Amino acid sequence: MCRRDVTVQHWTVTEIRALRLARRMSVREFAAHLGVSARVVSRWETTTAPSDPRPINQAALDTSLAQADQHAQHRFAEILAQKPDHGEHN
């Protein structure tokens, strides 16, 4: 399986949750990995009132995705392919 780089234009609830699940991390593990609090990750993943990550955190998410191994990147793409768009930011 060759590595294909996946990019995200704007991180929304769907992409953030997909990345965390693809990396097989809990909210706390993912927060520590990104250098933010678990509360921040939970707020990003709240579908009723999602919070957009600040630019520095969007960059951390970009880095996390870019550094993910090919299996995690594949899982990320598969998770996104299965999730319907819930009208989050485009």
DSSP file (Angstrom, degrees, kcal/mol; ACC not computed):
  #  RESIDUE AA STRUCTURE BP1 BP2  ACC     N-H-->O    O-->H-N    N-H-->O    O-->H-N    TCO  KAPPA ALPHA  PHI   PSI    X-CA   Y-CA   Z-CA
    1    1 A M              0   0    0      0, 0.0     2,-0.2     0, 0.0    69,-0.1   0.000 360.0 360.0 360.0 122.9    0.0    0.0    0.0
    2    2 A C        -     0   0    0      1,-0.1     2,-0.4    68,-0.0     0, 0.0  -0.563 360.0-106.6 -86.6 152.2    1.6    3.3   -1.0
    3    3 A R        -     0   0    0     -2,-0.2     2,-0.5    70,-0.0    -1,-0.1  -0.611  33.2-170.0 -79.1 129.7    1.3    6.3    1.2
    4    4 A R        -     0   0    0     -2,-0.4     2,-0.4    66,-0.1    -1,-0.0  -0.985  22.0-127.5-120.6 125.6   -1.1    9.0   -0.1
    5    5 A D        -     0   0    0     -2,-0.5     2,-0.4     1,-0.0    61,-0.1  -0.558  22.1-159.5 -76.4 129.7   -1.1   12.3    1.6
    6    6 A V        -     0   0    0     -2,-0.4     2,-0.3    59,-0.2    68,-0.0  -0.880   8.4-167.3-107.0 137.7   -4.5   13.5    2.7
    7    7 A T        -     0   0    0     -2,-0.4     2,-0.4    58,-0.0    55,-0.0  -0.902  11.9-149.9-125.9 157.1   -5.1   17.1    3.4
    8    8 A V        -     0   0    0     -2,-0.3     3,-0.2     1,-0.1    57,-0.0  -0.994   2.8-160.9-125.8 128.0   -8.0   19.0    5.0
    9    9 A Q  S    S+     0   0    0     -2,-0.4     2,-0.4     1,-0.3    -1,-0.1   0.908  84.6   6.0 -73.6 -43.2   -8.9   22.6    4.0
   10   10 A H  S    S-     0   0    0     79,-0.1     2,-0.4    80,-0.1    -1,-0.3  -0.958  78.6-126.9-146.0 122.9  -10.8   23.4    7.2
   11   11 A W        +     0   0    0     -2,-0.4     2,-0.2    -3,-0.2    78,-0.1  -0.562  37.0 169.9 -75.6 122.8  -11.0   21.2   10.2
   12   12 A T     >  -     0   0    0     -2,-0.4     4,-2.7    40,-0.1     5,-0.3  -0.641  52.8 -83.9-119.6 179.4  -14.6   20.5   11.3
   13   13 A V  H  > S+     0   0    0     -2,-0.2     4,-2.4     1,-0.2     5,-0.3   0.907 127.4  51.9 -48.4 -47.8  -16.2   18.2   13.8
   14   14 A T  H  > S+     0   0    0      1,-0.2     4,-2.2     2,-0.2    -1,-0.2   0.928 112.9  41.5 -61.4 -49.5  -16.2   15.4   11.2
   15   15 A E  H  > S+     0   0    0      2,-0.2     4,-2.4     1,-0.2    -1,-0.2   0.884 114.4  51.3 -69.1 -39.1  -12.5   15.6   10.3
   16   16 A I  H  X S+     0   0    0     -4,-2.7     4,-2.3     2,-0.2    -2,-0.2   0.951 113.5  43.9 -63.9 -48.6  -11.3   16.1   13.9
   17   17 A R  H  X S+     0   0    0     -4,-2.4     4,-2.7    -5,-0.3     5,-0.2   0.907 112.7  53.4 -63.0 -41.1  -13.2   13.1   15.1
   18   18 A A  H  X S+     0   0    0     -4,-2.2     4,-2.7    -5,-0.3    -1,-0.2   0.904 109.3  48.5 -61.4 -41.5  -12.1   11.0   12.1
   19   19 A L  H  X S+     0   0    0     -4,-2.4     4,-2.1     2,-0.2    -1,-0.2   0.927 111.9  48.6 -65.6 -43.8   -8.5   11.8   12.8
   20   20 A R  H  <>S+     0   0    0     -4,-2.3     5,-2.1     1,-0.2     4,-0.3   0.936 115.7  43.9 -61.4 -45.7   -8.8   10.9   16.4
   21   21 A L  H ><5S+     0   0    0     -4,-2.7     3,-1.2     1,-0.2    -2,-0.2   0.901 111.6  53.6 -66.4 -40.6  -10.5    7.6   15.6
   22   22 A A  H 3<5S+     0   0    0     -4,-2.7    -1,-0.2     1,-0.3    -2,-0.2   0.847 110.0  47.5 -62.9 -34.0   -8.1    6.9   12.8
   23   23 A R  T 3<5S-     0   0    0     -4,-2.1    -1,-0.3    -5,-0.2    -2,-0.2   0.472 111.4-128.0 -84.1  -2.3   -5.2    7.3   15.2
   24   24 A R  T < 5 +     0   0    0     -3,-1.2     2,-0.3    -4,-0.3    -3,-0.2   0.920  58.0 144.5  55.3  50.9   -7.0    5.1   17.6
   25   25 A M      < -     0   0    0     -5,-2.1    -1,-0.2    -6,-0.1    -2,-0.1  -0.895  49.2-125.2-119.1 147.5   -6.7    7.6   20.5
   26   26 A S     >  -     0   0    0     -2,-0.3     4,-2.8     1,-0.1     5,-0.2  -0.309  40.7 -99.1 -74.1 171.0   -9.0    8.5   23.3
   27   27 A V  H  > S+     0   0    0      1,-0.2     4,-2.5     2,-0.2     5,-0.2   0.928 126.6  47.7 -58.6 -44.6  -10.0   12.2   23.7
   28   28 A R  H  > S+     0   0    0      2,-0.2     4,-2.4     1,-0.2    -1,-0.2   0.918 112.7  47.2 -64.6 -43.9   -7.3   12.5   26.4
   29   29 A E  H  > S+     0   0    0      2,-0.2     4,-2.4     1,-0.2    -1,-0.2   0.917 113.8  48.1 -62.8 -43.0   -4.6   10.8   24.4
   30   30 A F  H  X S+     0   0    0     -4,-2.8     4,-2.1     2,-0.2    -2,-0.2   0.901 110.6  51.4 -65.1 -41.5   -5.5   12.9   21.3
   31   31 A A  H  X>S+     0   0    0     -4,-2.5     5,-2.5    -5,-0.2     4,-1.5   0.932 111.7  46.3 -60.7 -46.7   -5.4   16.1   23.4
   32   32 A A  H  <5S+     0   0    0     -4,-2.4    -2,-0.2     1,-0.2    -1,-0.2   0.904 110.3  54.4 -62.7 -40.9   -2.0   15.3   24.8
   33   33 A H  H  <5S+     0   0    0     -4,-2.4    -1,-0.2     1,-0.2    -2,-0.2   0.878 115.3  39.2 -59.1 -39.8   -0.8   14.4   21.4
   34   34 A L  H  <5S-     0   0    0     -4,-2.1    -1,-0.2    -5,-0.1    -2,-0.2   0.628 112.8-116.8 -87.1 -15.1   -1.9   17.8   20.1
   35   35 A G  T  <5S+     0   0    0     -4,-1.5     2,-0.3     1,-0.3    -3,-0.2   0.810  77.7 109.0  81.4  31.0   -0.8   19.7   23.2
   36   36 A V  S   <S-     0   0    0     -5,-2.5    -1,-0.3    -6,-0.2    -2,-0.1  -0.789  73.7 -88.6-127.1 173.2   -4.3   20.9   24.1
   37   37 A S     >  -     0   0    0     -2,-0.3     4,-1.7     1,-0.1     3,-0.3  -0.459  29.9-119.6 -81.3 157.3   -6.7   20.0   26.9
   38   38 A A  H  > S+     0   0    0      1,-0.2     4,-2.6     2,-0.2     5,-0.2   0.839 115.5  60.8 -61.9 -32.5   -9.2   17.2   26.7
   39   39 A R  H  > S+     0   0    0      2,-0.2     4,-2.2     1,-0.2    -1,-0.2   0.887 102.0  51.4 -62.1 -39.2  -11.9   19.8   27.2
   40   40 A V  H  > S+     0   0    0     -3,-0.3     4,-2.4     2,-0.2    -2,-0.2   0.939 110.7  47.4 -64.0 -46.9  -10.8   21.6   24.0
   41   41 A V  H  X S+     0   0    0     -4,-1.7     4,-1.9     1,-0.2    -2,-0.2   0.920 111.3  51.7 -61.1 -43.2  -10.9   18.4   22.0
   42   42 A S  H  < S+     0   0    0     -4,-2.6     4,-0.5     1,-0.2    -1,-0.2   0.901 109.5  50.0 -59.5 -40.7  -14.4   17.6   23.4
   43   43 A R  H >< S+     0   0    0     -4,-2.2     8,-0.9     1,-0.2     3,-0.9   0.894 108.9  52.1 -66.1 -39.6  -15.5   21.1   22.5
   44   44 A W  H 3< S+     0   0    0     -4,-2.4    -1,-0.2     1,-0.2    -2,-0.2   0.867 112.2  46.9 -61.6 -35.1  -14.2   20.6   18.9
   45   45 A E  T 3< S+     0   0    0     -4,-1.9     2,-0.6    -5,-0.2    -1,-0.2   0.427  81.2 113.4 -91.1   0.9  -16.1   17.3   18.7
   46   46 A T    <   -     0   0    0     -3,-0.9   -33,-0.1    -4,-0.5     3,-0.1  -0.632  49.3-164.5 -76.6 117.2  -19.5   18.6   20.0
   47   47 A T  S    S+     0   0    0     -2,-0.6    -1,-0.2     1,-0.2   -34,-0.1   0.744  82.4  58.3 -76.9 -22.5  -21.9   18.4   17.2
   48   48 A T  S    S+     0   0    0      1,-0.2    -1,-0.2     0, 0.0    -2,-0.1   0.855 130.8   4.9 -77.2 -33.0  -24.5   20.7   18.8
   49   49 A A  S    S-     0   0    0     -6,-0.1    -1,-0.2    -3,-0.1    -3,-0.2  -0.461  84.1-168.1-147.4  68.7  -22.2   23.6   19.2
   50   50 A P        -     0   0    0      0, 0.0     2,-0.5     0, 0.0    -6,-0.2  -0.235  11.7-141.6 -64.4 149.2  -18.8   22.8   17.5
   51   51 A S        -     0   0    0     -8,-0.9    -5,-0.1   -11,-0.1    -2,-0.0  -0.950  15.0-127.4-112.2 126.6  -15.9   25.1   18.2
   52   52 A D        -     0   0    0     -2,-0.5   -40,-0.1     1,-0.1     2,-0.1  -0.533  28.2-116.1 -71.9 133.3  -13.5   25.9   15.4
   53   53 A P        -     0   0    0      0, 0.0   -42,-0.1     0, 0.0    -1,-0.1  -0.420  32.4-109.1 -65.4 143.6   -9.9   25.2   16.2
   54   54 A R    >>  -     0   0    0      1,-0.1     4,-2.5    -2,-0.1     3,-0.6  -0.275  37.3 -98.3 -65.2 161.4   -7.7   28.3   16.2
   55   55 A P  H 3> S+     0   0    0      0, 0.0     4,-2.2     0, 0.0     5,-0.1   0.861 124.9  53.1 -52.8 -40.3   -5.2   28.5   13.4
   56   56 A I  H 3> S+     0   0    0      1,-0.2     4,-1.5     2,-0.2     5,-0.1   0.877 112.1  45.5 -64.5 -35.8   -2.3   27.2   15.5
   57   57 A N  H <> S+     0   0    0     -3,-0.6     4,-2.3     2,-0.2    -1,-0.2   0.833 108.3  55.7 -76.8 -32.3   -4.4   24.2   16.5
   58   58 A Q  H  X S+     0   0    0     -4,-2.5     4,-2.4     2,-0.2    -2,-0.2   0.900 107.9  50.7 -62.0 -38.8   -5.5   23.7   12.8
   59   59 A A  H  X S+     0   0    0     -4,-2.2     4,-2.5    -5,-0.2    -2,-0.2   0.889 107.9  51.8 -65.3 -38.8   -1.8   23.5   12.1
   60   60 A A  H  X S+     0   0    0     -4,-1.5     4,-2.5     2,-0.2    -2,-0.2   0.896 110.3  48.9 -64.1 -39.3   -1.3   20.9   14.8
   61   61 A L  H  X S+     0   0    0     -4,-2.3     4,-2.4     2,-0.2    -2,-0.2   0.908 110.3  51.3 -64.8 -42.1   -4.1   18.8   13.3
   62   62 A D  H  X S+     0   0    0     -4,-2.4     4,-2.6     1,-0.2    -2,-0.2   0.929 111.9  47.2 -58.2 -46.1   -2.5   19.2    9.8
   63   63 A T  H  X S+     0   0    0     -4,-2.5     4,-2.4     2,-0.2    -2,-0.2   0.909 110.0  52.6 -63.5 -43.7    0.8   18.0   11.3
   64   64 A S  H  X S+     0   0    0     -4,-2.5     4,-0.7     1,-0.2    -1,-0.2   0.917 112.5  45.0 -59.3 -44.3   -0.8   15.1   13.1
   65   65 A L  H >< S+     0   0    0     -4,-2.4     3,-0.7     1,-0.2    -2,-0.2   0.923 113.2  49.9 -65.7 -44.1   -2.5   13.9    9.9
   66   66 A A  H 3< S+     0   0    0     -4,-2.6    -2,-0.2     1,-0.2    -1,-0.2   0.846 113.7  45.9 -63.8 -33.8    0.7   14.4    7.8
   67   67 A Q  H 3< S+     0   0    0     -4,-2.4    -1,-0.2    -5,-0.2    -2,-0.2   0.531  87.6 111.5 -88.7  -6.2    2.8   12.4   10.4
   68   68 A A  S << S-     0   0    0     -3,-0.7   -45,-0.0    -4,-0.7    -3,-0.0  -0.373  75.7-108.3 -66.1 145.0    0.2    9.6   10.7
   69   69 A D     >  -     0   0    0      1,-0.1     4,-2.5    -2,-0.0     5,-0.2  -0.189  35.1 -97.2 -69.0 170.1    1.4    6.3    9.3
   70   70 A Q  H  > S+     0   0    0      1,-0.2     4,-2.1     2,-0.2     5,-0.1   0.820 123.5  54.5 -61.7 -31.6   -0.2    5.0    6.1
   71   71 A H  H  > S+     0   0    0      2,-0.2     4,-2.5     1,-0.2    -1,-0.2   0.921 109.9  45.8 -68.5 -43.2   -2.6    2.8    8.0
   72   72 A A  H  > S+     0   0    0      2,-0.2     4,-2.7     1,-0.2    -2,-0.2   0.897 112.7  50.9 -66.3 -39.5   -4.0    5.7   10.0
   73   73 A Q  H  X S+     0   0    0     -4,-2.5     4,-2.3     2,-0.2    -1,-0.2   0.895 110.7  49.2 -64.8 -38.2   -4.2    7.9    6.9
   74   74 A H  H  X S+     0   0    0     -4,-2.1     4,-2.5    -5,-0.2    -2,-0.2   0.930 111.4  48.7 -64.8 -44.8   -6.2    5.1    5.2
   75   75 A R  H  X S+     0   0    0     -4,-2.5     4,-2.9     2,-0.2     5,-0.2   0.909 109.6  54.0 -60.2 -41.5   -8.5    4.7    8.2
   76   76 A F  H  X S+     0   0    0     -4,-2.7     4,-2.4     1,-0.2    -2,-0.2   0.941 110.5  45.1 -57.2 -50.1   -9.0    8.5    8.2
   77   77 A A  H  X S+     0   0    0     -4,-2.3     4,-2.0     1,-0.2    -1,-0.2   0.892 113.9  50.0 -62.5 -40.0  -10.0    8.5    4.5
   78   78 A E  H  X S+     0   0    0     -4,-2.5     4,-1.3     2,-0.2    -2,-0.2   0.906 109.8  50.0 -66.0 -42.3  -12.3    5.5    5.1
   79   79 A I  H  X S+     0   0    0     -4,-2.9     4,-1.3     1,-0.2     3,-0.5   0.931 111.8  48.3 -62.1 -45.3  -14.0    7.1    8.1
   80   80 A L  H  < S+     0   0    0     -4,-2.4     3,-0.3     1,-0.2    -1,-0.2   0.873 107.7  55.4 -63.8 -36.0  -14.6   10.3    6.2
   81   81 A A  H  < S+     0   0    0     -4,-2.0    -1,-0.2     1,-0.2    -2,-0.2   0.799 110.6  46.3 -66.5 -27.5  -16.0    8.3    3.2
   82   82 A Q  H  < S+     0   0    0     -4,-1.3    -1,-0.2    -3,-0.5    -2,-0.2   0.699  96.7  85.7 -86.6 -21.1  -18.6    6.7    5.6
   83   83 A K  S  < S-     0   0    0     -4,-1.3     2,-0.1    -3,-0.3     3,-0.0  -0.695  72.8-137.0 -89.7 126.2  -19.7    9.9    7.4
   84   84 A P        -     0   0    0      0, 0.0     2,-0.4     0, 0.0    -2,-0.1  -0.501  32.6-101.3 -72.9 150.3  -22.4   12.0    5.8
   85   85 A D        -     0   0    0     -2,-0.1     0, 0.0     1,-0.1     0, 0.0  -0.602  28.6-161.7 -72.4 124.9  -21.8   15.8    5.9
   86   86 A H        -     0   0    0     -2,-0.4    -1,-0.1    -3,-0.0    -3,-0.0   0.082  54.8 -90.3 -96.6  23.0  -23.8   17.3    8.7
   87   87 A G  S    S+     0   0    0      1,-0.1     3,-0.1     2,-0.1    -2,-0.1   0.725  75.4 156.3  79.4  19.8  -23.7   20.8    7.3
   88   88 A E        -     0   0    0      1,-0.2    -1,-0.1     2,-0.0   -76,-0.1  -0.139  57.1 -57.1 -68.7 176.9  -20.5   21.7    9.2
   89   89 A H              0   0    0      1,-0.1    -1,-0.2   -78,-0.1   -79,-0.1  -0.214 360.0 360.0 -55.5 141.6  -18.3   24.4    7.8
   90   90 A N              0   0    0     -3,-0.1    -1,-0.1   -81,-0.1   -81,-0.1   0.380 360.0 360.0-104.3 360.0  -17.0   24.0    4.3
